[in-house]
Each structure stands twice: as C-alpha cells, then as structure tokens.
Amino acid sequence: MKLTSEVADKISAAVDAAFDRQIAFTQELVRHPSLRTREASAQDLLFDAMRERGLEMDRWDLDPAELAQHPGAGPVAVSYENVGNVVGTYHPASEEGRSLILNGHVDVVPEGPHEAWARSPWDAPVIDGWLYGRGSGDMKAGLAANLFAFDAVRAAGFTPTGRIHFQSVVEEECTGNGSLSALQRGYVADAVIIPEPEEDMLVRANVGVIWFTVRVAGHPTHPREMSSGFNAIDAAHHVMERLREVEARWNAEKDEHRYFEDLDHPINFNLGGIRGGDWPSSVPAWCELDVRIALYPGVTADAAWAEIEECLASIDVDESGNPVEAVATRNGFYSEGYVLDEGTDAEEALRGVHREVFGDELRTFTTPGYLDGRVFALYADTPALVYGPISEAIHGYDERVDVESVRRITKSIALFIAEWCGVSVQLHTA
Ligand code: ZN
C-alpha cells in the first residue's frame, strides 16, 4: 500500500508513543564506553535488542586476513579478538518490496581528559533538550533510531514487505573495516541509511581518509655535544611542514572537484599524535608522528599515498642541512571518498519523507570527514543515504545530540522504511 498522509501520521504517532523508551535505550547505549576494541558490551545490548524484535541474528569477529584482501580495508594494528559486528535481519513473509540496510557504528573515539567535561562522558543525561555523552551523537542516537523507526512501523499496524538488515558495526572511526566486513559477509541491499550526526541533512559528497605514522630518525648524543647529534623531534617539525605543502597543493585544486568548490579548506591533514625521545638529557634519536590526511572522491588511495611517499622521500636535509630520514607506515584508514549520485530513487524517497516530517526541503552538503557510506557507494553500487540528527562537539568535550532532532530523524527513517520497502496492513488475530 502507498504511504498516504494517513499512514504517515499513524507511523509518526507511533514514534512519539515510544520516544521516551527510545531515549532511555540511547542513554543505556552511551553508558557503555565502546572505545576501539572495547565494543563488546554495547554490541551485547544491541544484539539483545535486535533479537527481542524477532530478527534473525548474526554476530562475528572481524577477520584481518579476509579484510586484507579488500582494497578498501585499513591495515590492522590491533587484535580483532572479540571485536565484531552485529547484524539483525528482518525477513518479510514474502519479499515483494525493495530491501534496505540500516547501518550505524557502535565504536566511539577516545573521550580525552575527563576534567575537561562538565560531567562524566559516560553519564548520558538529558539536559535542556540535549542528550550528552561520548558517542551520543556519533552515533548511538542513530543506532537506536534505526531500531525504533522499525518498531514504529509495526506498532502503527503495518508490516514492511522488503528485507531489512540492521547493522551495528565497529571500526568506523579508524579503518572502516566493520562495514567492509559486513559487505564481505554478503550483506547487500537496494539502499542504505546511515544516521550519522549530519544536522538534519543528507551527505552529497565526502572525502577519503588515510592514516599513517611517520618515523623520523635522529642521531643521539649527550646535550653537551649537541651539535654533533641530530634531534629527531626538531626534524619531525620539518617533515610536517613539508606534508603541509602537499595539503596546500590539494586544497588549491578544490575547484576541480565537484561539490568541494565552496568549502574553505576541504583537505585537512591532522597531526593527531606525536611521540619521541627517550630521555631529557639525550638528543632524541627518534620521533613518530601520527597523521590523518584526506583525499577527494575520484582520487585513488594509491595515488594519494604515492604523493605522500614521494614527499617524504624528497626530504633529505632539514633547514640546517642535517640529513633527515622519514619513513611512513600505514596503520588505519585507507579509504577513498565518494559522491552520492543525484536523483536516485532512494534519494527521491528520502526527499519525500523528509518533506512530510520537517515541512521543508531536504538539503545536501559535503563533509570533509570519513564515512562508511563509501563502502556501499564504492564497492556495492548502493545509494548511501548518510542522514542524521543535529549534534554538537562530536569528538570533543560535552558531545551532545539534539533530542527533538532525533525524534524527527526517527520519523523520517520510519516513513522511509514504509515508502522504500513497502508495507502491508497487519492482520490481527484476536
Ligand atoms: Zn560517526
């Protein structure tokens, strides 16, 4: 049956009716500190929540050897023992509608020093319409919205007629290997929604990301004969400056990349970590820089990486003429950017339901950060709708998500399920 406004009203009302429970579930999820490799207890919670909904359950640990065969996988620097995805599948009695993946990542980034937060990052209070906590916006509100959107369709008296996979994946914040592993396991559908915190908007284009560590070698001596030594930490500054030249060059090319012309600085190289030296009274023998770079859609990771290696190889001496040896090793994301093609049926369906819920046109935008959408767009030819609630301070202090925005996004997802997969009216037996 069609998604009439009567059907839409019933589904929206069902979202409202369960919304307090949805927020309570989101809070419970935030209270599990699902930092990298420590996602298991949050995944337990999601596994149980999906099983209670009668979904066919699947859970597996990521396999580094299998992932290594995929060109979009990030090299793995941690153990994947007990690090895994949860997928719950809804099978309609007879599959007539289009299929859908509702994807979200359960991993969160480190919370940083707790004293800089107004309250514990794992407390998850709701204050003045904001739900706080690390991972609240990015993206546990989205994971919960996926499930409660499905609930609302059924609570309103309808049955989806397309297959739906609910995916809770790991590794989105460091390699993208979680969603990739789900694809390798065979999960595909006609469209995917990923409710990342995107300010009630749809992501049109997004960058790829590469992570690497540069090790800079020095020559250790006692500081009393410092001039005969060579300080690797000083040299590392020089290496970063040279990488900044590549960054500047890529940003200067933004006009050649559709959807990136209007961004001030789409390509950001982030010096995210630094280690070096062994002793205050020894000239440092080594320094390591953890770097995150971005690349435009259409630029292959191999091509971007070749430029980085070329840049590092060209550094032979620093400003003072000391020889510099800088070697880079990849240790995370090796991902390419993507563009969501305009005018797909999936986007049109989302535009329709967004208009119904928000009373406004859906806006699209370009994000200069990594998204798992690339897994679906690049390797499964699937329209990837990255669309989610308003948030503040993701990856920062006092991360929070706008509760009313979550409500509206949940309604959009619920209506999308009805529109995209189709629904039939439930036959009740008294
Ligand atoms: Zn995210």
Boltz pocket constraint, residues with backbone or C-beta under 6 A from the ligand:
constraints:
  - pocket:
      binder: B
      contacts: [[A, 105], [A, 138], [A, 139], [A, 172], [A, 196], [A, 197]]
      max_distance: 6.0
